[in-house]
């Protein structure tokens, strides 16, 4: 799956979010959408500029330096990828996982859980961190921030309909329309955001494999992570799911794959090595 194809899909999904926001906003007339979008921008301003600190604090991450093996792995990969050195954190969480955060390559951080460092080989850890650096290089955090901002505006507008009942020229409209907006618009926005996240994961997997020089490093790491993710829950806000390299086990799992932010493991492995399994787990 080419990066160009996934980038095109991302643009389409962002446009779809904008279209959904315009549709919901039209329920209140011209002023409603302007006010909601402005409020959403203010709410997400803090999240955008402090996303790295918020994310790391949520998993109790501790910054590590050159004395730590993870730092040295990330430093070598950053040099290969011609990227600024990000801050490196380790979380005490037992479930194996990792994420990248920050608004740009110059303001980035990567974090791995203690469970991941204990379970994977050094080469597999490098594969995982190369994936995270791919998110940094592709500015995926910026893309997600845009999607979250638009999604926030949609949700705000939908909830406004509960109290305001729409614009004056819609006084005689069916109240079921407002109810539909409250229930369906945020769900639609969430689904589009999930689709954006899934599209970016394929890009990060591919670039991560190129950065390490061996796609099997990341492929075997993904299989191990997915096996353990089914057994060990992660106590984080589900809104953070899209940040991790693999979908954390939390309450979103109980409602199936509809709201999952990551592609199925089999599709990711097909994207990496051309087959749905490395043979490591089942072989």
C-alpha positions as CSV (number, residue, x, y, z in Angstrom):
1,X,0.0,0.0,0.0
2,X,1.7,3.2,-1.2
3,X,2.3,6.2,0.9
4,X,0.7,8.4,-1.9
5,X,-2.5,6.3,-1.7
6,X,-2.7,6.7,2.1
7,X,-2.0,10.4,1.9
8,X,-4.8,10.8,-0.6
9,X,-7.1,8.9,1.7
10,X,-6.2,11.1,4.6
11,X,-7.0,14.2,2.6
12,X,-10.4,12.7,1.6
13,X,-11.2,11.8,5.2
14,X,-10.3,15.3,6.5
15,X,-12.4,16.9,3.7
16,X,-15.2,14.5,4.8
17,X,-14.9,15.8,8.4
18,X,-15.1,19.3,7.2
19,X,-18.2,18.5,5.1
20,X,-19.8,16.8,8.1
21,X,-19.1,19.8,10.3
22,X,-20.6,22.2,7.7
23,X,-23.7,20.0,7.5
24,X,-24.2,19.9,11.3
25,X,-23.4,23.6,11.6
26,X,-26.0,24.5,9.0
27,X,-28.7,23.4,11.5
28,X,-27.9,26.6,13.4
29,X,-27.3,28.9,10.5
30,X,-24.1,30.7,9.7
31,X,-23.3,31.9,13.2
32,X,-23.4,28.5,14.8
33,X,-20.6,26.9,12.8
34,X,-18.3,29.9,13.3
35,X,-18.8,29.9,17.1
36,X,-18.4,26.1,17.4
37,X,-15.3,26.0,15.3
38,X,-13.7,28.9,17.3
39,X,-14.4,27.1,20.6
40,X,-13.0,23.8,19.3
41,X,-9.8,25.6,18.2
42,X,-9.4,27.1,21.6
43,X,-10.0,23.8,23.4
44,X,-7.5,22.0,21.2
45,X,-4.9,24.7,21.3
46,X,-3.7,23.5,24.7
47,X,-3.8,19.9,23.6
48,X,-1.8,20.7,20.5
49,X,1.0,22.6,22.2
50,X,1.2,20.4,25.3
51,X,0.2,17.0,23.8
52,X,3.6,15.5,24.6
53,X,3.5,16.4,28.3
54,X,-0.1,15.3,28.6
55,X,0.4,12.0,26.9
56,X,3.6,11.1,28.8
57,X,2.0,12.1,32.2
58,X,-1.0,9.9,31.5
59,X,1.2,6.8,31.3
60,X,3.5,7.9,34.1
61,X,6.5,8.1,31.8
62,X,10.0,8.9,33.0
63,X,12.5,10.6,30.8
64,X,15.7,8.6,30.2
65,X,19.1,9.7,28.8
66,X,22.1,8.3,27.0
67,X,22.7,5.7,29.7
68,X,19.5,3.9,28.7
69,X,19.5,1.3,25.9
70,X,16.2,2.7,24.5
71,X,17.7,6.2,24.2
72,X,20.7,4.7,22.3
73,X,18.4,2.8,19.9
74,X,16.3,5.9,19.2
75,X,19.4,8.1,18.8
76,X,20.7,5.8,16.1
77,X,17.4,5.6,14.3
78,X,16.9,9.4,14.4
79,X,20.4,9.9,12.9
80,X,19.5,7.5,10.1
81,X,16.3,9.2,9.4
82,X,17.8,12.7,9.6
83,X,15.5,13.7,12.4
84,X,16.1,15.8,15.5
85,X,16.6,13.7,18.6
86,X,13.3,13.4,20.4
87,X,12.8,13.1,24.1
88,X,12.8,9.5,25.2
89,X,10.5,8.2,28.0
90,X,9.8,4.8,29.6
91,X,6.4,4.0,31.1
92,X,6.1,1.4,33.9
93,X,3.0,-0.1,32.2
94,X,3.3,-3.9,31.9
95,X,1.5,-4.2,28.6
96,X,3.9,-3.9,25.7
97,X,3.3,-0.8,23.7
98,X,4.8,2.5,22.5
99,X,3.8,5.8,21.1
100,X,5.1,9.1,19.7
101,X,3.7,12.5,20.5
102,X,4.6,16.2,19.9
103,X,3.5,18.8,17.4
104,X,6.6,18.6,15.1
105,X,9.9,16.8,14.7
106,X,11.5,19.6,16.7
107,X,9.1,19.1,19.6
108,X,8.7,15.3,19.7
109,X,8.8,12.6,22.3
110,X,8.7,8.8,22.1
111,X,7.7,6.5,24.9
112,X,7.9,2.7,25.3
113,X,6.4,0.7,28.1
114,X,8.5,-1.4,30.4
115,X,6.6,-4.4,29.2
116,X,7.7,-3.8,25.6
117,X,11.4,-3.4,26.6
118,X,11.3,-6.7,28.6
119,X,9.5,-8.7,25.9
120,X,11.1,-7.7,22.7
121,X,14.6,-8.2,21.3
122,X,16.8,-5.1,20.6
123,X,16.1,-5.4,16.9
124,X,12.4,-5.7,17.5
125,X,12.5,-2.6,19.8
126,X,14.3,-0.8,17.0
127,X,11.5,-1.8,14.6
128,X,8.9,-0.4,17.0
129,X,10.7,2.9,17.6
130,X,11.4,3.3,13.9
131,X,7.6,3.1,13.4
132,X,7.1,5.8,16.0
133,X,9.8,8.0,14.4
134,X,7.9,7.6,11.1
135,X,4.9,9.3,12.8
136,X,7.2,12.1,13.9
137,X,8.7,12.5,10.4
138,X,5.3,12.4,8.7
139,X,3.8,14.9,11.2
140,X,1.0,12.5,11.9
141,X,0.4,14.2,15.3
142,X,-0.5,17.4,13.4
143,X,-2.9,15.6,11.2
144,X,-4.6,13.9,14.2
145,X,-4.8,17.3,15.9
146,X,-6.6,18.7,12.9
147,X,-9.0,15.8,12.9
148,X,-9.6,16.1,16.7
149,X,-10.3,19.8,16.3
150,X,-12.9,19.3,13.6
151,X,-14.4,16.4,15.5
152,X,-14.6,18.5,18.6
153,X,-16.5,21.2,16.7
154,X,-18.9,18.6,15.3
155,X,-19.6,17.1,18.8
156,X,-20.1,20.6,20.3
157,X,-22.6,21.6,17.5
158,X,-24.5,18.3,18.0
159,X,-24.9,18.9,21.7
160,X,-25.9,22.6,21.1
161,X,-28.9,21.3,19.2
162,X,-30.2,19.7,22.4
163,X,-30.5,23.1,24.1
164,X,-30.9,25.6,21.3
165,X,-33.1,23.6,18.8
166,X,-31.6,25.0,15.7
167,X,-31.8,28.3,13.8
168,X,-34.8,30.5,13.5
169,X,-35.6,29.4,10.0
170,X,-35.9,25.8,11.3
171,X,-38.4,26.4,14.0
172,X,-40.9,24.1,12.3
173,X,-38.4,21.3,11.6
174,X,-38.8,17.8,13.0
175,X,-37.3,17.5,16.5
176,X,-36.0,14.1,15.4
177,X,-33.5,15.9,13.3
178,X,-31.9,17.4,16.3
179,X,-31.9,14.0,18.1
180,X,-30.2,12.4,15.1
181,X,-27.5,15.1,15.1
182,X,-26.8,14.5,18.8
183,X,-26.5,10.7,18.3
184,X,-25.1,10.3,14.8
185,X,-22.9,13.3,14.1
186,X,-20.3,12.5,16.8
187,X,-20.3,8.9,15.9
188,X,-19.7,9.8,12.2
189,X,-16.9,12.2,13.2
190,X,-15.3,9.5,15.4
191,X,-15.4,6.9,12.6
192,X,-13.7,9.3,10.2
193,X,-11.0,10.1,12.7
194,X,-10.4,6.3,13.2
195,X,-10.1,5.9,9.4
196,X,-7.5,8.7,9.3
197,X,-5.5,6.9,12.1
198,X,-5.6,3.5,10.4
199,X,-4.4,5.0,7.1
200,X,-1.4,6.6,8.8
201,X,-0.4,3.3,10.5
202,X,0.3,1.7,7.2
203,X,2.6,4.6,6.2
204,X,4.5,4.4,9.5
205,X,4.9,0.6,9.3
206,X,6.4,0.9,5.8
207,X,8.8,3.7,6.7
208,X,9.8,2.0,9.9
209,X,10.8,-1.1,8.1
210,X,12.9,1.0,5.6
211,X,14.6,2.8,8.5
212,X,15.8,-0.5,10.1
213,X,16.4,-2.2,6.9
214,X,14.5,-5.4,7.9
215,X,10.7,-5.5,7.9
216,X,10.8,-8.7,10.0
217,X,12.0,-6.7,13.0
218,X,8.7,-4.8,13.1
219,X,6.6,-7.7,11.9
220,X,7.6,-10.1,14.7
221,X,7.3,-7.2,17.2
222,X,3.8,-6.5,16.1
223,X,2.8,-10.1,16.5
224,X,4.2,-10.3,20.0
225,X,2.6,-7.0,21.0
226,X,-0.8,-8.0,19.7
227,X,-0.8,-11.4,21.6
228,X,0.0,-9.7,24.9
229,X,-2.3,-6.8,24.3
230,X,-5.2,-9.3,24.4
231,X,-4.1,-10.4,27.9
232,X,-3.0,-7.2,29.6
233,X,-5.3,-4.2,29.8
234,X,-4.0,-0.6,29.6
235,X,-5.6,2.0,31.9
236,X,-5.5,5.0,29.5
237,X,-8.2,7.2,28.1
238,X,-9.5,5.6,24.9
239,X,-9.0,8.9,23.1
240,X,-5.3,8.1,23.2
241,X,-5.7,4.8,21.4
242,X,-4.6,6.1,18.1
243,X,-1.2,7.2,19.5
244,X,0.0,3.7,20.4
245,X,1.6,1.3,17.9
246,X,-1.1,-1.3,18.8
247,X,-4.6,-0.9,20.0
248,X,-4.5,-1.0,23.8
249,X,-6.9,-3.3,25.6
250,X,-9.6,-1.1,27.1
251,X,-13.4,-0.8,26.9
252,X,-13.4,0.0,23.2
253,X,-12.5,-3.7,22.6
254,X,-15.8,-4.7,24.0
255,X,-17.7,-3.2,21.1
256,X,-15.8,-4.9,18.4
257,X,-13.6,-3.4,15.7
258,X,-15.9,-0.5,14.7
259,X,-14.1,2.1,16.8
260,X,-10.6,0.6,16.6
261,X,-7.9,3.1,15.5
262,X,-5.5,0.5,14.0
263,X,-5.8,-1.8,11.0
264,X,-6.1,-5.5,11.7
265,X,-2.7,-7.2,12.4
266,X,-3.1,-9.4,9.3
267,X,-3.3,-6.4,7.0
268,X,-0.4,-4.7,8.7
269,X,1.8,-7.8,8.2
270,X,0.6,-8.1,4.6
271,X,1.7,-4.5,4.1
272,X,5.1,-5.2,5.7
273,X,6.1,-8.8,4.5
274,X,3.4,-9.8,2.0
275,X,1.8,-12.4,4.2
276,X,-0.6,-12.4,7.2
277,X,1.7,-14.0,9.7
278,X,5.4,-14.2,10.5
279,X,5.1,-17.8,11.7
280,X,6.6,-16.7,15.0
281,X,3.5,-17.1,17.1
282,X,1.7,-20.0,15.3
283,X,4.6,-21.6,13.7
